[in-house]
Amino acid sequence: MTRASTYLDYNATAPIRPEARAALLRALEVPANPSSVHAAGRAARDVVEGARARVAALVGVPAGSVTFVCGGTEANALAIESARASGFARIIVGATEHDAVVETAKASGLPVETWPVDANGVAHLPWLEADLKAPGRALVCLMLANNETGVIQPVAEAAALVRAADGWLHVDAVQAAGKIAIDFSALGADTMALSAHKLGGPQGVGALVAGTRATLHRRQHGGGQERGRRAGTENVAGIAAFGAAADAASRDLAAMAEQAPWRDALAERVRAEGAVVLGEAAHRLPQTLCFAGEGFGSEIQVMNLDLAGVMASAGSACSSGKVKASRVVEAMGRSDLAPFALRVSGGWASTEDDWIKCGDAWIAAWKRIGARRREVA
Ligand code: PLP
């Protein structure tokens, strides 16, 4: 990526941090399996355990609570399938959860209920309280922050309700980690999913954090790696880089918070043009903005921004590269705006200028489209 281009799509994936790249390359120089007992194996083991301590520190847990997996999707699956194997009878899933959670819950074979959100995308706690009175111990899945809107969920409040009902609270913190401070114990979650590539580490590595109430059940069989919780030779270099990225992200939290005024300035500019900012009244990640300009399709917006050298995302980008209407925006009761949602997300290397450039490009495209529509009318 050249510096001339503006990358504001960190919620899709963050550029790798220099510390993570260096750790990755260093680890590749240790040609060993951490399960080997010889000197090189022991060195690889040290790399993995050092990284485990760093990832644990990011969310305030002892290192032993961290199980390395291949990403956020697998971390969510390990939690959901562990709850099912532990005898939980049903799953309650927040209406704006990521597909990694929604689809895994559906595939579990357990009954799945959707927990509604309000107009700002915040999960409705009284609904949960009432639903938890129904028979059957429940696994409750509530993300810490939404990937499209950045809306932060009332996880600690939900945890109190889930504990009182003897349930299991799984928190997908893939988007929140490295963007806001996280204290796993204070949140009261039982399990929490993390992914390296959202905070400046490489793709293909993640972690599941588990508290003392949760028992993890292996999903794949083979070696006894990760204390029998996740068979398969560890991705040593990826894990090393995850640790370095977690360290750097912890250090950079204050700088991340400084993006909120840049985000708000962009919100102000697009609102003045008639766009609607989604989740605006909720607590949100400091570096995520989701807005919709009616009649300006998400895909067309992304293409127009791209032509101006600005990379952002449709409200909902799916893996095929095709854009579908945002399920998150629909859940917020704004189906009318779902096809027009745009997500702008900054991160560790973003500057105020990036956000200004994005606003300039979006407004220019919006005006062009408006002028064309007026010509046709
Ligand atoms: N959960 C959320 C909220 C996400 O945004 C993503 C990725 O977009 C995932 C889970 C999946 O993470 P990974 O790409 O590491 O599998």
Boltz pocket constraint, residues with backbone or C-beta under 6 A from the ligand:
constraints:
  - pocket:
      binder: B
      contacts: [[A, 11], [A, 12], [A, 70], [A, 71], [A, 72], [A, 73], [A, 74], [A, 98], [A, 100], [A, 143], [A, 145], [A, 146], [A, 147], [A, 172], [A, 174], [A, 175], [A, 194], [A, 195], [A, 196], [A, 197], [A, 204], [A, 205], [A, 206]]
      max_distance: 6.0
